Amino acid sequence: MKFFLDTANLAEIQEAVELGVLDGVTTNPSLMAKEGIKGLDAVMSHYRQICEIVDGDVSAEVIATEFDEIIREGEALAELHPNIVVKVPMIKAGVKAIKYFSEKGIKTNCTLIFSAGQALLAAKAGATYVSPFVGRLDDIGQDGLQLVQQIVDIFSNYGYPTQVLAASVRHVPHLLQCAELGADVVTCPLSVINGLLNHPLTDKGLATFLADHKKVNS
Ligand code: E4P
């Protein structure tokens, strides 16, 4: 399973790269705003910087909702760096744009997926990734992981090459359950990846080993 970081924060991306486990990055307009990135030039330059840090796919989201504008924005984003994946919302114009981009060899991530039907449509249009939002479904009392399961099963029935990118992954159990279900990718905050490191018995065991080593060597 690939690990993507869901952030536009350069220091966090650098930290995950240094841990040696980062396969890519996803961003969205809210994450860019959180970093205080304003204006087209700053946005484009920030995407370039992310691409220089991580050796993997970097999803950059279009703002447009009309077909022609999505194409214009998406092509400009794709020209920035070979690792850019154009992130397109699950709307009718977005599906048409995904088809267009896939015929041009431009990678896409269909975002804001909340049903298996939406995922199927995006896969048929040739999306590289579909992003079901696990946490946001949980937030409204639905089962986000069940949606991941459904999409994984459907894609596997027909051998769709589209990868299931579990998004809105909020904590370690989410990530592990996505792994059990066979999601191709999870995207999450750095705290979730760092959370995989932790177990109290590891801390206790290490403290004992170090203390015993001191006794033997003092
Ligand atoms: C997906 O690519 C989105 O950027 C993201 O995972 C949304 O997560 P959130 O629901 O925690 O904002």
Residues whose N, C-alpha, C, O or C-beta is under 5 A from the ligand:
A	BS01	E4P	D6 T26 T27 N28 S131 G135 R136 A167 S168 V169 T187
